Amino acid sequence: MVEVLAALRDHERACYADTASPTSAMDWLRALRDAQLFLVETAARTQCSIHEHRDQTIPPWATDQPAAITGS
């Protein structure tokens, strides 16, 4: 989610630069809408609320290191 917000910030800066095309403002609004939808969907999957944060559950297979990588 942080990366989406950072990309959105960079996109806004580029769209409102002095050298931006006249249609860039609409590009920014489309990007904002897309980012909002993405963030809402992502936040809904975490089941976090304004009052409670739930740590993301990491599946066990994601933390297991293959023997070839760990040298075991």
Backbone as numpy.savetxt, mean C-alpha at the origin, in Angstrom:
# Nx Ny Nz CAx CAy CAz Cx Cy Cz
0.54 -1.10 2.94 -0.29 0.08 2.94 0.59 1.33 2.94
1.72 1.24 3.63 2.63 2.38 3.67 3.19 2.66 2.28
3.49 1.60 1.55 4.03 1.78 0.19 3.00 2.43 -0.73
1.74 2.09 -0.56 0.68 2.71 -1.37 0.60 4.20 -1.07
0.66 4.54 0.20 0.61 5.96 0.57 1.83 6.72 0.07
3.00 6.09 0.12 4.21 6.75 -0.39 4.11 6.95 -1.91
3.61 5.94 -2.60 3.45 6.07 -4.05 2.42 7.15 -4.39
1.37 7.22 -3.61 0.36 8.24 -3.83 0.93 9.64 -3.62
1.76 9.79 -2.60 2.42 11.09 -2.36 3.29 11.47 -3.55
4.10 10.52 -4.03 4.98 10.80 -5.16 4.17 11.15 -6.42
3.07 10.43 -6.61 2.22 10.69 -7.77 1.61 12.09 -7.70
1.19 12.48 -6.51 0.62 13.82 -6.34 1.66 14.89 -6.66
2.87 14.69 -6.18 3.93 15.67 -6.45 4.21 15.80 -7.94
4.21 14.66 -8.64 4.47 14.70 -10.08 3.30 15.33 -10.84
2.09 15.05 -10.41 0.91 15.57 -11.11 0.74 17.07 -10.94
1.24 17.61 -9.86 1.07 19.04 -9.62 2.38 19.82 -9.78
3.36 19.20 -10.43 4.60 19.90 -10.73 4.34 20.93 -11.82
5.21 21.91 -11.91 5.05 22.95 -12.94 5.10 22.39 -14.35
5.79 21.26 -14.53 5.94 20.68 -15.86 4.89 19.62 -16.17
3.93 19.41 -15.29 2.91 18.37 -15.49 1.94 18.78 -16.60
1.37 17.77 -17.23 0.40 18.05 -18.30 -0.91 18.55 -17.70
-1.73 19.20 -18.50 -3.00 19.73 -18.00 -3.97 18.66 -17.50
-3.80 17.43 -17.95 -4.70 16.35 -17.53 -4.20 15.62 -16.27
-3.10 16.04 -15.74 -2.52 15.36 -14.58 -3.40 15.43 -13.34
-4.15 16.48 -13.19 -5.03 16.59 -12.02 -6.05 15.45 -12.01
-6.59 15.12 -13.17 -7.54 14.00 -13.25 -6.83 12.68 -13.00
-5.60 12.54 -13.47 -4.82 11.33 -13.17 -4.64 11.17 -11.67
-4.38 12.28 -11.00 -4.22 12.25 -9.54 -5.51 11.81 -8.86
-6.65 12.33 -9.30 -7.92 11.96 -8.68 -8.24 10.48 -8.89
-7.90 9.95 -10.07 -8.09 8.52 -10.32 -7.19 7.69 -9.42
-5.95 8.11 -9.29 -5.01 7.39 -8.43 -5.46 7.44 -6.97
-5.97 8.57 -6.55 -6.47 8.71 -5.18 -7.64 7.76 -4.94
-8.57 7.71 -5.88 -9.71 6.80 -5.75 -9.26 5.35 -5.69
-8.34 4.97 -6.58 -7.83 3.60 -6.59 -7.12 3.26 -5.28
-6.32 4.19 -4.78 -5.60 3.97 -3.53 -6.57 3.84 -2.36
-7.60 4.66 -2.35 -8.59 4.58 -1.27 -9.28 3.21 -1.26
-9.67 2.74 -2.42 -10.30 1.43 -2.50 -9.35 0.33 -2.03
-8.11 0.39 -2.47 -7.12 -0.60 -2.06 -6.91 -0.57 -0.54
-6.79 0.62 0.02 -6.56 0.74 1.46 -7.75 0.25 2.27
-8.95 0.55 1.82 -10.15 0.07 2.52 -10.21 -1.46 2.49
-9.96 -2.05 1.32 -9.98 -3.51 1.20 -8.90 -4.15 2.06
-7.72 -3.58 2.05 -6.61 -4.12 2.84 -6.90 -4.00 4.33
-7.40 -2.87 4.75 -7.73 -2.68 6.17 -8.83 -3.64 6.60
-9.78 -3.91 5.73 -10.86 -4.84 6.07 -10.32 -6.25 6.29
-9.30 -6.64 5.53 -8.72 -7.98 5.70 -7.99 -8.12 7.02
-7.45 -7.04 7.55 -6.72 -7.13 8.82 -7.66 -7.23 10.01
-8.89 -6.85 9.83 -9.91 -6.83 10.89 -9.52 -5.89 12.03
-8.67 -4.93 11.75 -8.34 -3.92 12.75 -9.51 -2.92 12.81
-9.65 -2.29 13.95 -10.66 -1.25 14.09 -9.98 0.00 14.61
-10.76 1.03 14.77 -10.22 2.29 15.27 -9.78 2.14 16.73
-10.32 1.14 17.41 -10.02 0.94 18.82 -9.06 -0.21 19.09
-8.84 -1.07 18.10 -8.01 -2.26 18.33 -7.18 -2.60 17.10
-5.90 -2.90 17.33 -5.01 -3.35 16.26 -4.78 -4.83 16.42
-4.85 -5.57 15.35 -4.55 -7.00 15.38 -3.29 -7.24 14.57
-2.31 -7.84 15.20 -1.08 -8.16 14.48 -1.39 -9.11 13.34
-0.67 -8.92 12.26 -0.88 -9.77 11.10 -0.39 -11.17 11.42
-1.21 -12.15 11.15 -0.82 -13.53 11.37 0.06 -13.98 10.22
1.24 -14.47 10.55 2.17 -14.96 9.54 2.08 -16.48 9.52
1.74 -17.05 8.38 1.63 -18.51 8.33 2.99 -19.15 8.61
3.00 -20.32 9.27 4.26 -20.97 9.64 5.19 -21.21 8.46
4.62 -21.52 7.29 5.47 -21.80 6.14 6.25 -20.58 5.69
5.77 -19.39 6.00 6.44 -18.16 5.58 7.69 -17.87 6.41
7.79 -18.45 7.59 8.95 -18.20 8.43 9.95 -19.35 8.39
9.56 -20.50 7.86 10.49 -21.64 7.77 11.55 -21.36 6.72
12.79 -21.61 7.09 13.90 -21.41 6.18 14.29 -22.75 5.56
14.35 -22.83 4.24 14.80 -24.08 3.61 16.23 -24.41 4.04
16.55 -25.69 4.09 17.87 -26.15 4.54 18.99 -25.57 3.67
18.74 -25.40 2.37 19.77 -24.89 1.46 20.15 -23.45 1.82
19.20 -22.67 2.29 19.47 -21.27 2.60 20.14 -21.15 3.96
19.69 -21.92 4.92 20.23 -21.79 6.28 21.54 -22.54 6.45
21.84 -23.42 5.50 23.09 -24.16 5.59 22.97 -25.41 6.45
21.76 -25.78 6.86 21.55 -26.96 7.68 21.52 -28.20 6.85
